[in-house]
């Protein structure tokens, strides 16, 4: 075979390989990807104190080929993300929580921001939005318990409910039109309805309106000009309807009760842990059976508190909270904070691959780990 033919073969193979690589390197614009992440789990589900969403954004345009998942974004994990050419880091815990007053090389969190921007890497955090989501962290944690039914301990409210007002005000008046003419001039009033009614043999109009919290005082000031009208006015606080499968924590009822010892083994297997911490409830043993389990990933006592259950499962609790639970006969299993969350990342990788239609490469950190060890 002529030497010229041999030289052409690598070029052809290289061309085919390059075309294949180009097809496999699907990318998404950062804004489009962030919008898709928000659709996957609405940030409105997050707690009001949390700091969720896009936290670090390089100058646009910015495209994402590799999405990197981690539970905690430490400097070691950041180095891994850069080595793996991540364009977007999804850090379950927000690396920026308290406001930063300066961006210098002095603290590790400031250095994270500097390195992200210098390397054009964006950072997104879902945190408690993933806690509350029906396909989120707490649902995943419950899967390790065995066959059970689960409901949120604290249901989330519908974020897209059409009600605009915070309060509903209802009253009846024979001069409703005069009252309404004044109320319509008040900002923050909506959904005004009027229905003719008979009150004490007198033809009147029943008025129902919604108003914002800010407008409530102004509305009541106007109505108080007629003492009879004011005394008959009803104020109803409006609440958004709860979402049945969405919210913080989970109450899991096993189909068949199991011994504490068996449940411990299930939890360790699910979380891939060699050990957990255990506090037996007063009067309980390792052979005591449990059926109702209240769980919350992370530091869950604020969610678990007051819940009637045989056992609490969470990452960490204070010493005195453990004592209180034990005194009530509730057994406690602690797994360390991030150990109760990190395993969800492997499931999240698959969920996001489907949700994003495999348009980006999704990888899970290999260096992310709980900082606590048994020495």
Buried (B, 14 or more C-beta within 10 A) or exposed (E): EEEEEEEEEEEEEEEEEEEEEEEEEBBBEBEBBBEBBBEBBBBBBBBEEBBBBBBBBBEEEBBBBBBBBBBBBBEEBBEBBBEEEBBBBBBBBBBBBEEEEEBEEEEEBBBBBEBBBEBEBBBBBBBBBBBBBBBBBBBBBBBBBBEBEBEBBEBBBBEEEEBEBBBBBBBBBEEBEEBBEEBEEBEBBEEBEBEEEEEEEEEBBBBBBBBBEEBBEBBBEBBEEBEEBBEBBEEEEEEEEBBEBBBBBBBBBBEEBBBBEBBBEBBBEBBEBEEBEBBBBEEBEEEBBBBBBBBBBBBBBEBBBEBEBBBBBBBBBEEEBBEBBBEEEBBBBBBBBBBBBBBBBEBBBEBBBEBBEEBBBBBBBEEBBBEEEEE
